[in-house]
Amino acid sequence: MERSHQEVYELGTVDESQLCEVARLIGRMLRGGEMIFLAGDLGSGKTRFVKCIAGAMGIEESQVRSPSFTIVNVYPGHPLTLFHADLFRLHNKEEVWETGLMELLDERSVLAIEWPELVMNDSREKATITVELGFVTFSHRSVRITTSDELSDMRESLYRYLERFSGG
């Protein structure tokens, strides 16, 4: 039987502080070279999630802004740089490649991508975390996290921590 390329964790519904807590945990576990895909409708908390990741990486959260119009924002951290992209206004893979976005990722950086659908299939050999956010109420979101096999060392710690949200 072929081994799965990803593991899925249904976190369920969380409030904003719990959402940020999960994002900070992920931010503390990053080692460089990871891609974080953030999927969800407008207003579902994608940029907020990135702010909390940035905070855990030693980057001032108030500096993180939505890259909707710039496509990519760069936040130097120590020791990792956070590249934060928003592909909402792009229409095809060629436009993504023209941005040079995929060339930014290396062992000293992390790439967080909002509206990642155009690049998800091109990242199968990369270490990826996919965070799917859903609007439940003004103060609550549903969360589903998927990790690739390349992050199996992070996965166990992350999922053990997430169990507390589901009472498991």
C-alpha positions as CSV (number, residue, x, y, z in Angstrom):
1,M,0.0,0.0,0.0
2,E,1.3,3.4,-1.0
3,R,2.0,5.8,1.9
4,S,-0.1,8.9,2.1
5,H,1.6,12.2,1.3
6,Q,-0.4,14.1,3.9
7,E,-2.1,13.8,7.3
8,V,-5.3,15.7,8.1
9,Y,-6.4,17.0,11.5
10,E,-9.9,18.4,11.9
11,L,-9.5,20.9,14.7
12,G,-13.2,21.9,14.7
13,T,-14.4,25.3,15.9
14,V,-12.1,27.6,17.8
15,D,-12.2,31.2,19.0
16,E,-9.8,33.8,17.9
17,S,-7.4,33.3,20.8
18,Q,-7.2,29.6,20.2
19,L,-6.7,30.1,16.5
20,C,-3.8,32.4,17.2
21,E,-2.4,29.9,19.8
22,V,-2.4,27.2,17.1
23,A,-0.7,29.6,14.6
24,R,2.0,30.5,17.1
25,L,2.7,26.8,17.8
26,I,3.2,26.3,14.1
27,G,5.4,29.4,14.0
28,R,7.6,28.1,16.8
29,M,8.0,24.7,15.0
30,L,9.2,26.1,11.7
31,R,12.8,25.3,10.7
32,G,13.0,26.9,7.2
33,G,11.9,25.7,3.8
34,E,8.2,25.2,4.8
35,M,5.3,26.4,2.8
36,I,2.0,27.3,4.6
37,F,-1.1,27.3,2.5
38,L,-4.0,29.3,3.9
39,A,-7.4,28.6,2.3
40,G,-10.7,30.1,3.2
41,D,-13.2,32.7,2.2
42,L,-12.7,36.4,2.6
43,G,-12.7,37.3,6.3
44,S,-12.0,33.7,7.5
45,G,-8.8,34.7,9.3
46,K,-6.0,33.9,6.9
47,T,-4.0,37.1,7.5
48,R,-4.6,36.9,11.2
49,F,-3.2,33.4,11.2
50,V,-0.1,34.7,9.4
51,K,0.3,37.6,12.0
52,C,0.3,35.0,14.8
53,I,2.9,32.8,13.0
54,A,5.0,35.9,12.5
55,G,4.8,36.8,16.2
56,A,6.1,33.3,17.1
57,M,9.0,33.9,14.6
58,G,10.0,37.1,16.4
59,I,8.4,39.4,13.9
60,E,6.2,42.2,15.2
61,E,2.6,41.1,14.5
62,S,1.5,44.7,13.9
63,Q,3.9,44.9,10.9
64,V,2.1,42.1,9.1
65,R,-0.4,43.4,6.5
66,S,-2.5,41.7,3.9
67,P,-0.4,41.4,0.7
68,S,-3.6,41.7,-1.5
69,F,-2.2,44.5,-3.6
70,T,1.5,43.9,-3.3
71,I,1.2,40.2,-3.9
72,V,4.2,39.4,-1.6
73,N,5.3,41.1,1.7
74,V,8.7,40.3,3.2
75,Y,9.2,40.2,7.0
76,P,12.8,39.6,8.0
77,G,13.0,37.6,11.2
78,H,15.7,35.9,13.2
79,P,16.7,33.3,12.1
80,L,14.0,33.0,9.4
81,T,12.5,35.4,6.9
82,L,8.7,35.2,6.4
83,F,7.4,35.7,2.8
84,H,3.7,36.3,2.9
85,A,1.8,36.1,-0.4
86,D,-1.7,36.6,-1.6
87,L,-2.6,35.0,-4.9
88,F,-6.2,36.2,-5.0
89,R,-5.7,38.6,-7.9
90,L,-3.7,36.2,-10.0
91,H,-5.4,34.1,-12.7
92,N,-3.0,31.3,-13.7
93,K,0.2,29.6,-12.9
94,E,2.2,31.7,-15.4
95,E,1.3,34.8,-13.4
96,V,2.5,33.1,-10.2
97,W,5.8,32.1,-11.8
98,E,6.3,35.7,-13.1
99,T,6.2,37.0,-9.5
100,G,9.3,34.9,-8.7
101,L,7.5,33.8,-5.6
102,M,8.4,30.1,-5.7
103,E,12.1,31.0,-6.0
104,L,12.1,32.8,-2.7
105,L,11.8,29.7,-0.6
106,D,15.0,28.2,0.9
107,E,16.2,26.8,4.2
108,R,16.3,30.3,5.7
109,S,12.8,31.3,4.9
110,V,9.1,30.3,5.2
111,L,6.5,31.0,2.6
112,A,2.9,31.6,3.7
113,I,0.4,31.8,0.8
114,E,-3.2,33.0,0.9
115,W,-5.4,31.7,-1.9
116,P,-2.9,29.0,-2.7
117,E,-4.9,27.0,-5.2
118,L,-2.7,27.9,-8.2
119,V,0.4,26.5,-6.6
120,M,-0.7,23.6,-4.4
121,N,-0.2,20.9,-7.1
122,D,3.3,22.2,-7.9
123,S,4.5,21.7,-4.3
124,R,4.2,18.0,-3.8
125,E,7.9,17.6,-3.0
126,K,7.9,20.4,-0.5
127,A,7.3,20.5,3.2
128,T,3.7,21.9,3.4
129,I,1.1,22.8,6.0
130,T,-2.3,23.6,4.7
131,V,-4.7,25.5,7.0
132,E,-8.3,25.6,5.9
133,L,-10.3,28.2,7.7
134,G,-14.1,28.6,7.7
135,F,-16.2,31.4,9.0
136,V,-18.5,30.1,11.8
137,T,-19.4,33.3,13.7
138,F,-17.9,36.7,14.0
139,S,-15.6,35.3,16.8
140,H,-15.2,31.6,15.8
141,R,-13.6,29.8,12.9
142,S,-13.5,26.1,11.8
143,V,-10.0,24.8,11.3
144,R,-8.6,21.9,9.3
145,I,-4.9,21.3,9.2
146,T,-3.1,19.1,6.7
147,T,0.7,18.3,6.8
148,S,2.8,16.7,4.2
149,D,5.0,13.7,4.9
150,E,8.1,15.9,4.8
151,L,6.9,17.3,8.1
152,S,6.3,14.0,9.9
153,D,8.6,15.1,12.8
154,M,6.5,18.3,13.3
155,R,3.3,16.5,12.8
156,E,3.4,14.3,15.9
157,S,4.0,17.2,18.2
158,L,1.5,19.4,16.5
159,Y,-1.3,16.8,16.5
160,R,-0.6,15.9,20.1
161,Y,-1.0,19.5,21.1
162,L,-4.2,19.9,18.9
163,E,-5.8,17.0,20.7
164,R,-6.5,19.2,23.6
165,F,-9.0,21.2,21.5
166,S,-11.0,18.2,20.7
167,G,-11.0,16.7,24.1
168,G,-9.0,13.7,22.9
